[in-house]
Amino acid sequence: NRAVFGPLIAAMNELRKRGLAGLIHGYAGCFASRTVMRRPNAPPSHHAWGAAVDINAAQNPYGAQPHQDPRLVAVMRRHGFTWGGTWTVPDGMHFEYELPGIAPRTDSA
């Protein structure tokens, strides 16, 4: 999804410029053709649109207590990404881009 390139690159550049690039230990993908929570009747996931990225997945598995550094979360939010770590069922690895003017999703349901 080309709309994500600019904000994602800007977030990564900010992390690098602030000396925080080491907060990223792994990348688990962006595009994946699937539905939300892989439920057959759910709408397409933001991953299906190439508008989500999973960062530090090994330390932040779906459903577990998130362990993302708050500085990483803050940078991603500044560049238009919501974080799945605050959802009812946490998805601490998950950051999804929200189009300007669209209310951010607050839960994984």
C-alpha positions in Angstrom: 0.0 0.0 0.0 1.8 3.1 -1.2 0.0 5.4 1.2 1.9 3.7 4.0 5.4 4.1 2.6 5.9 7.8 3.5 4.7 7.5 7.2 6.5 4.3 7.8 9.8 5.5 6.3 9.4 8.8 8.3 8.8 6.8 11.5 11.9 4.6 10.9 14.0 7.7 10.0 12.9 9.3 13.3 13.9 6.3 15.3 17.3 6.2 13.6 17.9 10.0 14.0 17.0 9.7 17.7 19.3 6.8 18.3 16.4 4.4 18.8 16.7 2.1 15.9 17.8 -0.7 18.3 14.3 -0.8 19.7 13.3 -2.8 16.6 14.5 -6.4 17.1 12.4 -8.0 14.3 9.9 -7.5 11.6 7.2 -10.1 11.0 5.6 -8.7 7.9 3.2 -6.2 6.4 1.1 -7.7 3.7 -0.9 -10.9 4.4 -4.1 -11.8 2.7 -6.3 -12.6 5.7 -9.3 -11.5 7.7 -9.3 -9.8 11.1 -8.2 -12.4 13.7 -8.3 -14.9 10.9 -12.0 -15.4 11.4 -13.7 -16.5 8.2 -16.7 -14.1 8.4 -14.6 -11.1 9.6 -13.7 -8.2 7.4 -10.2 -8.0 5.7 -7.3 -7.3 8.1 -5.3 -4.1 7.6 -2.6 -6.6 6.6 -4.7 -7.6 3.6 -4.5 -3.9 2.5 -0.7 -3.7 3.2 -1.6 -1.0 5.9 -0.3 -2.8 9.0 3.2 -3.9 10.1 4.2 -6.3 12.9 7.3 -5.2 14.8 9.1 -7.3 17.5 6.6 -10.1 17.2 8.7 -12.6 19.2 8.6 -10.4 22.2 4.9 -9.3 21.7 2.8 -12.3 20.7 -0.9 -11.9 20.0 -3.0 -12.1 23.2 0.0 -11.6 25.6 1.0 -8.7 27.7 2.8 -6.3 25.3 6.5 -5.4 25.8 7.0 -2.7 23.2 9.2 0.2 24.3 6.9 3.2 24.8 9.3 5.4 22.8 8.7 3.1 19.7 5.0 3.3 20.2 5.1 7.1 20.5 7.0 7.5 17.3 4.7 5.2 15.4 1.7 7.1 16.7 3.2 10.4 15.7 3.4 9.1 12.1 -0.3 7.9 12.0 -0.1 4.3 13.2 -2.4 2.9 15.9 -1.0 0.2 18.2 -2.7 -3.1 19.0 -1.1 -3.3 22.4 -4.0 -1.3 23.9 -6.8 -3.5 22.5 -9.0 -5.7 24.7 -7.1 -8.7 23.3 -3.6 -7.2 23.0 -1.7 -7.5 19.8 1.5 -5.8 20.9 3.4 -6.4 17.7 0.7 -4.8 15.5 0.8 -1.2 14.2 -1.7 -0.2 11.6 -1.8 3.0 9.5 -4.9 5.1 9.8 -5.9 7.4 7.0 -6.0 11.0 8.1 -9.6 12.0 9.0 -10.6 8.4 9.8 -11.2 7.6 13.5 -8.6 5.1 14.7 -9.7 1.6 15.7 -9.6 1.1 19.5 -10.2 -2.6 19.7 -9.4 -5.8 17.7 -13.1 -6.7 17.4 
